Structure formats: C-alpha cells, structure tokens
Amino acid sequence: MNSTKDILWSRGISGDLPIVLVIISKYEDLDVIYDIVKAHEYWKAKGVFADIVVISKDEIGYNHPLWNNVCDIISGSHLGSMQNISGGAYLLRGEILSKEEIEKLVNISNIVFKDSSLVIPEFTKNYYNDFKVVETIPSERIKRRELEFFNGIGGFDTKNNEYVIYPSRDNYTPLPWSNVLANKDFGCITTEAGGGFTWGYNSHEYRLTPWTNDPISDKLGEYLYIKDLETNEIFSPYLLPFNSNGEYEVSYGLGYTRYVAIIADFRVEMIIFVPKKDLVKVIDFKIKNLKNENRKIEVGYCIKPVLGSDSNFKEHNIEYEFQDNKLFLVNKYEKEFLDEKVFITMNLDCIFYKDNNDFYISKEINLDAFNVSDGVILFGIYSEDKLIGNYFNNEYRGKELEEVREFFVKDVNRIKINTSDKATNLLLNSFLLYQALVCRLWAKSSFYQSGGATGFRDQLQDSMPFSYILPDITHDEIMYHAKHQFIEGDVLHWWHKEARKGTRTRFSDDLLWLVFVTNYYVKVTENNSILDEQVEFVEGPELNEYENERYISFEYSKNSASLFAHCVLAIERMLKLGEHGLILMGSGDWNDGMNEVGHKGKGESVWLSWFVYKILTDFVPICRTQGRDDLADKYSEFAAKLKENINQNAWDGEWYIRAFFDDGRPLGSIENEECKIDSISQSWSIISGAGESEKQKKAMNSFFNYLVDRENGIIKLLTPPFKKSELMPGYIKSYPEGVRENGGQYTHGAIWGGIAYALLNDKEKTFEIFELLNPINHSRTDSEMRKYKVEPYVISADIYSNSLHIGRGGWSWYTGAAAWMYMFGIEYLLGIKFRGDTVFIKPCTPESWKEFEVEYRYFDTLYKIKVIFNGENSTIFDNTTSSGNSFKLVKDGGIHFVEVRI
C-alpha cells in the first residue's frame, strides 16, 4: 500500500506547506477555481504560503473540456508561472487517479472543496466549553522531604536517588525541567508541569505526540485529567494544562517520573515509566477522595496524535478505530511506519471521543468518602493483547518497574563514590551516566533538542565510559558506527536508520572518532578480539568536487572488513598535510560552526593535528599486535613529524593558535580581533601528549586567564566572540556573541580543559574546573537557579556569556558533555583507571581532601575501596599489603575491601 507521502511525492508535491484541494467535475462550478486563485494571491501577499491542488474529473473522452478550462484559468493568473513548484499550483487529471489516491489527498489537505462545496472536517464535541479551573485552597499540604541543595523549588532526595520539585501556581521553574524515560526503541519526555512527548523507534521520525520545544508555555501533547462531575471542576496531577490552585510534588528518578497533587479535596498520585524492552508507556495512577462524602468523577487521558515527524498538516491522515476498550491509530502518511499501529487503553471500561485533533479516552467513577480508585493507562505501539494484559496485572507491572529501577541503580551506576564534596557525589552517583545512556544513546532527544538521528562522532563518544561499566554497550556502538563508513574511508555525519538516509560531508574529525574510541575501548578492556570482527560498509553517491555535504539515501554494502581495517581506512584518508605541516580541516572539525575555515581544501586545524597525533600514537601498539609493523613504523614517523610541525608553526607566543584559514591567515591568534584564543587547542596540547612542556604550561595559564570567568562560573570556548571583524569562520558567526560555540561555555570543550589540568597534576585547578562545570553549583540558591534557569541535576550543552543572559544554561540533557564529565570525574579527578582486570588509582583531588571512598560492582562482585592520602604508596587488599596503587579484580560473587594509601 502506498503511503500518502508516496502519493504526494509522485506528483511533485512536498507536503511541507498547507494544501488546498479542489475537486471539480462540473463546468458550472469553475467559479471556485477563480476564488481560490484570488485567495492564494492574497495569502502570498501576506506571507502565507500554500499549495493549490486541482483535480479535474472530466468524463472519459477525447476533448477534456473541463481540464482545458482549468488549465486556462491557472495559466492566466499569477499561478501561471508557479505550476508544479512549491507554493504554487498542481493540476491533476482525475481519471488517472485511483479512488485510494483521491481519498488520501483529501485526508492530507487542510481545506477541501468538492465542486463548489467546502468539506467541513469531522469533530464530535468541544470538550473545553464545560469546565471550571480549581481555585479553592488545597485541603491538605504535601509533606515536604528533606532535600540536599534545595533552592526554593527543588533538591536531591539522596535516600531515594531522586530529584524532587515542588512547583506551584506562584512558584514554578524558570524553564521546563524534564526527565527522559526510554529504552532502545521507545520513550517519552516528562516535565514538571506535565509536558513532553512520546515516540516510537525514532524520536524525530515517529513522534506519537508532538514535540514542541516551547519553554514559555510548555505545551502539552498528552495529559491525564480528572473532572468532578458535580462541580464541573477539572484538573491534572501537574500544573498544566489547567493551572489549578493545588499542592504539587514531582519526583524524577532513574527510569520513572512520579507526580503527587492535592487539588479540590482529591489526592492524586501518578507514576510514569517505560519498561526495559516493551514499546509502551505505562501510566499508573491513584485518586483518593479526601472528603467525607461520595463523589462522582470522570478520569481520562487526552492525546494529540502525530505518528510521524511533524504535527503540521498530517493529522488528517490518521485513521482511528475504537474497539474492545482500545483506541487504535494509524498514520497513512509516513512511509517508514505505514504498518505500525499505535494504541491507547485504560484498564477500566472507557469511552472514546474526538474533538478536532484531540483524542480522548475516559471513564466515569463513583468514589466513596475517603476511598481510593486506581487505574492504569497504556500508550504505545501495538503488538498483541497479551502485552496489554501483562501490564494490567499489578504484580507484573510492579516487577517491570522494579527491573527498570534496579538496572539504572545497580547495573548502570555500578560505581558509587563518597567524597567530602556533596555536589561531586550527587553528580557522579545519580543522573550523569543515565543522561549519557538513556538520553544520548537511546532517546537521542530531550525537551530542548530532538534529533532522533545517530551522529557518528556523537554517540561514539557517549559510549566511552561504558567500557568499564557495561562494555557491551561500547562494543556495540563501535561496530554499529563502523558499519556506517563508506568504502572510500569517510563516514556519514549523521543518519536515520529507519529511512536509511543521512548526511555525507567533508567534516574532518568524524571518521577519526572510530579509531579514537576503538583505541580507548581496547586500552580499557584489553579486548583485542574486537579488532578482528568483520563489519560491512555503506554505499552511496560521492560528493562532487565542490560539494561540502549532501543529504543522501544509502545502502549497506556486501563488502566487509575487520574493524582494524576500518580504522586503517579512516587514518589513511586523513594523512594529508597543508602548507604549515598540519592536518587539513575540511568543511569543519570538532567545531561544526567553523565550516568555512578550510572548506576550499587548504585550511589546517591545530586541534585536529593534536587529535591525529593522539590517535596515531595510541594506534601504533595496536598495529604491532595485529602484525602490522609496517603501519606502526609509518604512523610513528608521521606522528613525530606532526608533533614537530605543530610546536614550530602553531605556537603564538603565549598559547597555540586554533587553525589556519584557506588563505593562510591564523585563527585563534593574538593577531585576531576576535577569537584571539580558543580553549581546545590548549587543552589538547596536553591530552595528546604532543605539546612541548613549557608551551603546555604557558598555554594552560592563558586558558585560565582568558577563558575562565570565576564570577559567573563559566569556562568560555573562545574569546572574544565573533561579531563584526572581517573573519568569516562559518556559521558560528551567526550565533549571538557569547551564545553556544560563539564565545559561550561549550561544556564538552570546557571539560577537556579540566582533564588537561589533571594530566598536569594541577590539583587545585582540576577541582576548580570540575566545580565550575557541576550544574548543581549553578542552582544552590533561588537567585542562582533563576539565573541558570535549566535543570541542576543534568549537564547542559552550553552556558551563555552574553551580558544580557550571562550564566544562563542552554540545551540541557542532550549533550555529549555528560559522558565526558563522568570520565573527567572518575578517571581524572578521582584517578580511577581500568585496564583489563586491573584497577589503577592516581587521584588529582584538592589537598584539603584527606580521603574518599568508592564502591564498584564488578559483575557479581562488590569492591569497597578507601583511598587515604597519607604519603604512603601501598595497597591493602583483604588484609594483604602490596606496594603501589593498583589491584587485580576477581569475579567470585563476594565482597572485597581495598585500602589505597597515597
């Protein structure tokens, strides 16, 4: 069966604009064509664009008089020059269209005329005409918990490992604060006010309800509601959409969200979770009548279905059916998900009704005095009735929720630390790894950004800390990304696996992250067998000579090679030097926004040169284990020459420059009016190991003096930001100054600065950088929280240095900074390094710390580790003392006590 999208595209219609469809079969109704042409001309003058589609249904014959008249009217109007182009007119012959095609065109169109009659869309009743918002003062108060770092609206419940928020009509978070709940193929976002959305398979391509990214109104695409049928008062267990006068508590746990509300003499508790595997969102609720009288209520759930990538203009393609207490929905527009059936149901006998594009299931309940009524709502992708029956079973549902909690608390957060700094403990023990796994690797979505696609460099880096937590995750990401390398050596910058479409570019660093992460995984796990595993390539059209990127369709190749061969292919493609002996930048390196520095093929990247040096020196021993001494010798020689070139040609006197433009001018130099210094050229001179010692120290002194703003808690990516100078580095200049990459804190890059200080063994600056980056420290008080605005329990991608919004957090949740921040804390600040079955400990903690503790769960074995700073250099393992600060791990199901003295 063809999707609506197929039918549109086969006629050259994009579907991106509203569609006005005219179906005409009688000569006397041609006046409607004149009217639509005039309307289109008026809309266009006002900046409103639409596609006019005319279906002429002539009788079968030779002359086609109706068709000829339609063509004459269109040709003689302003649409004459706009036929078959977006925003213009499309003329279709009715006799060559099937009944199914016409029906689908009717469904997708926003306005439909059949002959001269306007077709009015169906709706059943206007739900919002008959309710009152609750204004009465709550009859009880929610007992507030003792919270760490409570800032007036939220704080950490360390006992339950939750972040708890107490919003109200008069005291709400500065921006929506969210939680991400997901497994590999299904998920949802929740916010403290009830917002968010749900998706299946791909958070961009198959949204079940709309993603709005509206921080002002936090629009709800779905919500639970309760209506008192005697008073007509309506409310939800969260602030929106009714903004009731109530008491609210919102708890964000790892894998679930709990809402508690007291409104209109009802107490409502609701918990939402997504199981580990099933494609369903579980909404478990309890409603208690707080009055000493019987009451009658209506409980329901509303959804605004999308079932695709975009909520605009697609609603009319949703076909629905209500049977056996289940509402089924299918979207015939989206080709990739044409056969998917979405369902929503309640474990109570419910009714269904539709109000324009809002769908409701609801149930009337008699609730006796002080009694409790409970229920379950399931919303997901239908497979079988058995799944629904399972989740209606209290024991099964409870077991699934407990499995979710156990997985994140025990399996994911298997390293638990206890230091003298509470903020450090909370960050590393709670949401950080959850953010990297659930948001970045699985959901690929958040409230503020919803991409759905896999980014080659992005998800590879996100997987790195799992090398010593759940190494299969890192292994699988490495192999999955290798599979998206072209036989020519370059890779897809990002892609949607369902549609097999992605972007092929000339970004210079993407392909190298495959080698970087492989090097890291092999070093941490000492598992060399991954290098021999076979993995295929992708095939797709190559870029033209002067083409920097293209969105393409791709196929998986029948050709395959070992992972080692994939890595060699990536390296070989990048061993090209420019005029200054540095690696060519292409259409961008790690900083996508600098896409015009080297897009003509001559510009060189200093950061990329450090990066390549690090990759080569780490890959050399791998080459030798693979019996490729020829490659080891070649890469060693190339790395040595590269190191010499960088230190000779990229040193600017007090720091390293960032790059050379195609015309040879420097970027990130004292010569520049803007972007005099860029942070990552300095930090990677240390991380790579290629910088000369004295130059490294000077570079990092400049890093701190120019880029660290202690007063506002910001570590800038570069300074001054791009604004008016003649420099044209790329689209980074289109950002306001001090926002995101353009001189704001880009947290991912700032973390590298902290790692560099740790490698220099600068204890005080290492911890100062960690403190500045810790989001908890940006929201300790009400004033700090309202300045920072976004969630204090997860890392934000950026923080503004712009004077109008200084200290304000940007995109939260969806950032590669989460994985790097975790590695910064565990591997560099606390100095816990894993190498196969050996643990090495070399902390870089401040002198004021006298000791810290670590619990590490290694498979089924628990290690309780205490690190004491007493000037010794020894380790006590289960009462056996040895010299040095390392110990071997064993898997025996027991508990081992380790004391490391430093």
Disulfide bonds with the S-S distance in Angstrom:
none
